[in-house]
Amino acid sequence: MEYLQKKLTPLPHKPGVYQFFDANHEILYVGKAKDLKKRVSQYARPHAVPEKTRHMLGAATTLETIQTASEFDALLLEAKLIHDLQPKYNVIAKDDKSPLYIAITLGETLPRILQLRKSQLQQALQEDLLQMASKQAIFGPFQSGRTVRDLLRHLRHSIPFCTQKRRTGTPCFYTHIGLCNPCPSVITKMTDHDARKTLVHQYRRNIIRLRDILTGKSAGILRQLDKEMYEASRHQNFEHAANVRNQLQNLRFLLEKRYDPSLYLTNTNLGERIGENQTQPLLAELHIVYPRLTRLSRVECFDISNISGTSATGSMVVAINGIMDTSQYRKFRIRLTGRPNDGAMMKEMLTRRL
C-alpha cells in the first residue's frame, strides 16, 4: 500500500479516472471519480472497503490516474476503458448484476433507447434491431445503473426521446412536458403518409443526435441546434425557436467542457490543457486593464439572490486553472437588514470573503 500513499499527495480535487495495475502491469480495475483525491483516499483504508476490493488491493502494485474536464467525461472514459481492457475486478465487482449498456435500436424505423445487462445485450445482438449498427449504437459498460438513468434523464431535456414500451397511438405522458417530441406512439398510428414521414425523420434525427453526443460529437449537435433555432426564428416560428433555444441551453450546460473520451487516452494532460483554454477569453479581456497578467490560476465569481426582497444570500463559485471546483464553493447568509440593496450586500460579502 506504500505506492498508494505516495500517489495520494499530488492527486488533485478534480474529476477523472483511476486504474489499478498488478506487478506485470496487467489492468485490475478501472474506476471514475468526481474528486480523484477523495475517491482514491478511500482505498488507503482497506478495513473500510468490501472483501473483493481488499483482494484487488492486495494484488495491485501501481495506480495511474487520468484527469478529465468533467465528471461526464470521466463516466464516458471509464466505460471506454472497461470495454477495451476488460479489467478482472470490474467484471466481478457487482455480485449477481453485470454492468449496464445503453443500446439504440437503429434497425427500427422509430428507434428505442434500451438499458441492457450483458446477457440481455448478447441476446439483442442476435436480433436484427442491433445487428445493423451494433458498433455505433452500443455504449458502455457503465458500472452504475443509477449513473445511466441520470445520464439519460439529463440528455432527454436537450434531445427528446420516448421510453414508452407500448405504442398505441396515444401520446405518452412525457409528450406534454416536452421530453418526447414527436411521440412514436402517435406516429405509429398516423394515416397521413407525408406527415408520418416528416415526423419519422424528426424523431430519427433526435436519436442520431443522442448517439453523436454519447460518442463525443457534441460540438456538431450544438451547431445544428443553433442553425435550427435561427431558421425557425427567421420564418417567424417563434414557439419552435423557443423550444430549440431551451434544448440548446440545456445541452450547453450539460456538455460544458466535455470532450470525446478517446482524446484523454492519447493525451493524458488534456484535462489541464482544457482548463487553460477555458481561461483564455477572460485573460484576453483582462489584458486591457492588466497587460502584465499572463495566467489565471484562480477565478472567483460572486452573486446575490433574495426572495421578494428578503432572505438575501450571497454565493461564490470557484474555477481553478479553468476547471470549476465545487469543493470550494461558498454560501454567505447576508446580515444586512432593511431595504434590499444589492450593492451594499455585495460589499458585505466581498468584505467578509477578503
Secondary structure, DSSP 8 states (H G I E B T S, - for coil): -HHHHHHHTT--SS-EEEEEE-TT--EEEEEEESSHHHHHHGGG-GGGS-HHHHHHHHH--EEEEEE-SSHHHHHHHHHHHHHHH--HHHHSTTTT---EEEEE-TTSSS--EEEEEHHHHHHHHTSHHHHTTHHHHEEEEES-HHHHHHHHHHHHTTS-----S---SS--GGGGGTSSSS-HHHHHT---HHHHHHHHHHHHHHHHHHHHHHTT-HHHHHHHHHHHHHHHHHTT-HHHHHHHHHHHHHHHHHHTT---THHHHH-TTHHHHHHHHHHHHHHHHHTTT-TT----SEEEEEEEEEETTEEEEEEEEEEETTEE-GGG-EEEE----SS--HHHHHHHHHHHH-
